[in-house]
């Protein structure tokens, strides 16, 4: 338990995690408010349109998560950490737990705040959460944020440098996963197995589609598995190399 | 007590630490001495489990660092004063360290007071001067009241006041019965601080001895002799197997004698009715000793070079 407390103290005693969290919440809610404010009769408005800023918020929180570990390498505090807690796996798992839970809660807050903002700005539109898919679309953001943070921490532990980690985390979902679907013939098949595509499908799939090899919860399980795999590789590498 | 046995660290073809064995005893300050690049920091990182030895092992009170339950309570280390997040306050920095080893929060205030940082405890560490950062690092090392302390080049870049403070702190810690290992390439500093020395060059042990022994042995213990009949005395001493040269110093003409003791010189002079005006053993400086012994082991020697050859008659003898 003390290692969790250590990571909580570390995360809350510098300002950048607070800034990232504030920025993520503002961006997600702001985009929802903008959409709701601008949407009129021609643009249909539903639960999903309050959630369009979610992907951006997740990106920002992934950067926060990666920086939580890369700044430790940058400033040498990772060595102080390993001196205090010689089991590197224990120290890094504690950090991952704290950062991932915080990120998940931010995702949950961002999703419900933007849903509420949409309902407030457009009271005439019915934004009730009735179906399981509606609930998954809003509450599910907590889970995608959580596993995205684990993915980001795994990358951060592996590459150790802020710039490199942030580049990977932005290029992968925004560019790589978008370009793959342009590959002729196999592009679509590969796309099914890209982690962030799966995470997005978990949120947005309304029902099982025959062309997609998994249902919404299968999509989340796949995203979680990839994220945990990246983390485990990171932990194994950190255990072996010189700090 | 720190015991290193056959410690080796390779980075690809480069050997940073080569089959190094030494013992650091409690109750005294042990200087870890060597030119830059000799492998001092790498060795300290291996002691602390940060770097993985390629071969051999190092034990602290019989256990590897990774096996210690609450390591900060056994070992305190200052390897780099800048190992603190610049945007975190000194107090928060110590607070997470204390929490990790289940030390009471009151201990944070105690060590802040001890190193004299209480008034700036809530300021961000990034704004600290080097001297203040060094004090924060030392506060972290002392947090768990450990019996073993490691300091890597602790006086680098400090002003005279800071150097004096650290020197007295280390000697105080040793006087309390703790094991203190302090690395430095500053020989004069070690002469004042350390009572034992572990000397390395190119990752290999050159000597483990007390500071006095190291200097005596390395400087060859010459004796300064002044006499109105120095020519005659010189002949007599040379006949007894001593080597005699004229003192190159600025003082009045004198002889520098090696190979015999001061007692033998005095007896010889008395037996031959020769008056002596001065008879004084000269201790070499630690610098001279160090240059003589490690001369060939400087990793980045300037100028062109003599090939790699070890000192033929290593005066102290590597103990292992």
Interface residues (C-beta under 8 A of the other chain):
Chain A: X2 X3 X5 X6 X9 X10 X13 X14 X15 X16 X71 X72 X75 X76 X77 X79 X80 X81 X82 X83 X84 X85 X86 X87 X240 X242 X243
Chain B: X45 X48 X49 X50 X51 X52 X65 X66 X68 X71 X72 X75 X77 X79 X80 X82 X83 X84 X85 X86 X87 X88 X89 X92 X95 X96 X97 X99 X100 X101 X102 X140
